């Protein structure tokens, strides 16, 4: 997808950030209670144990995280949602699952544009709230040419920062810190000494090899390539598709480290070569290797 084809929506989260129980609870309600009507019928608030605005927010986060999707005028569970929440981690207790949810949020610019932009296109490592808001407005209006209110754009940046780098001095942020899964990923934080936000770039990644292998295979599938992906691809991504390295705050050397680990772990599917100053990860059997890596990486991570 190119920017000219993008049709983003804004502020659909109702100002509520994603909470620990919402995706598992929402997924089960969707699966067991007749799909989308679980969020629109008269029993929705009782079923989910939250108010009406939170019900709407849960339904939004299920879509933004690619747990369910809309096709034509109907909603369906995704394969990703079925595998992660239906089989491997039904209560979303594993850090790897949160990292995969994070990746899919970043890959959804139509429903989660602020996440795509913040991790995929905003490269400042130290910034204020106002600087982030201004840069996001410039991207949306200048690069994308969308017409949207300041209020909606500010709400979207605010929700990203509250989820990943909550301020612990304010009352609402304290509440978020007790029920905020994304903050523990460590992809952003608020520095109370200079009152600026930071995105730490790591040279020595602690990211699990199997999780990153799934992300790389997912990136290749979304990019439409079955031959190879380059280090440049993984660092920069393309329009509407962020680079995995950027989404996981990896430096160039940190990304190479992850690729070397992947090759050791999956020698039958992958071959890593350095060519003309750029590293290339080849899929040995093309589309078969991409598909195998996608399935095998999750199996190895969750089942050992």
Secondary structure, 3 states (H helix, E strand, C coil): CCHHHCCCCCCCCCCCCCCHHHHHHHHHHHHHCCHHHHHCCCCHHHHHCCCHHHHHHHHHHHHHCCCEEEECCEEEECHHHHHHHHHHCCCCCCHHHHHHHHHHHHCCCCCCHHHHHHHHCCCCCEECHHHHHHHHHHHHHHHCCCCCCHHHHHHHHHHHHHHHCCCCCCHHHHHHHHCCHHHHHCCCEEECCCCEEECCCECCCCCCHHHHHHHHHHHHHHHCCCCEEEHHHHHHCECCECCHHHHCCECHHHHHHHHHHHHHHCCCCEEEEEECCEEEEEECCCHHHHHHHHHHHHHHHHHC
